[in-house]
Amino acid sequence: LNGERRLPASRAAQIKEYIAAYVACSNKASAPIGHAPAKSAPPTADVRVVAEAYCQQLGWSVIPQLPRTKRSLIRWKPYQDRRPTGDEIRRWWPAGSDRGIALITGPVSGVMVVDVDGAEAEQVLWDRLGAEPMCPKSMSGSGDPHRYHLFFRHPDIPTKSKFTPWHEKLEFRGARGLVVLPPSLHKSGHRYAWATGRSVWDMSLPPLPKIILEALSPKPPKVIVTPIQNMPLNSVQGDALTKEFLSGQWANGPRWNERLFAAACDLAGRGVPHVIAEPQLLVAARPWNAAEEEVAKRTIASAYAGPRAPGRRTTHAARR
């Protein structure tokens, strides 16, 4: 920009995070135990050798898959909490076997995977992150360049086997999840493969980007609201349902935003100024977070945008 425009703070933060992840990936010597790259990549001709390397060198819990499918060949629940032994690995992948390899994600392997399944999901990810994260990347055997897995260190918070907060085909695979690893055969006959220079043998696993970690973090429960003690109901302007709403009893109920709009319209029709009505309505609505608060403010502003008549509604109890 030749110094003519200042870089937005949000984009500057994304760039700093991207550089930090790149440095972390490049610093192989300081990679945590269980996530450090092997000294050299195992030969891909022998799937059993690769499976052993995943398990013994990286500390991953891997299980055998039926070739060209995503079906497990074993009952894999026990391996959601422990890694297989060397004897189990050798038994599952006999010499010359072409069985696939699947990774059990989550704390048992210390791995979190972002599963990108198509161009639309990829665009959503890039829009959120600003760029593709610098991390190990395996390509689908489908041959579609927009289908791949991104590998990160598992965070120190509870996760689900599959979580799709941003798009139905953009999956975050955590505890007890399953993803197919290279060099497994895809149903197309092609193999899953690590992107050039982006295998787990080339770089260590970086931490999750901050914005993904925030999406995974549990949200605080909505607070149960009690009536507003410092606002006697007989002094509140409004019809009966507006008074019910201002008491806080509908904050956790269904259609709260619709009820908020009706109450705001009633107060507007009675000549209550916007600047006085809005704080009382927000206290009664109890939005969960900043995003909900913005929605509530827009609802109130919409109610005050035009002429309104006072409401004449009775209470729900009276109408029953």
PyMOL commands that set and color helices and strands:
alter all, ss='L'
color gray80, all
select helices_A, chain A and resi 9-26+28-30+47-57+77-80+86-92+119-129+210-216+233-235+240-246+256-269+274-285+290-303+316-319
alter helices_A, ss='H'
color red, helices_A
select strands_A, chain A and resi 62-65+100-104+111-117+137-139+147-153+163-167+170-173+178-181+193-194
alter strands_A, ss='S'
color yellow, strands_A
deselect
rebuild
show_as cartoon
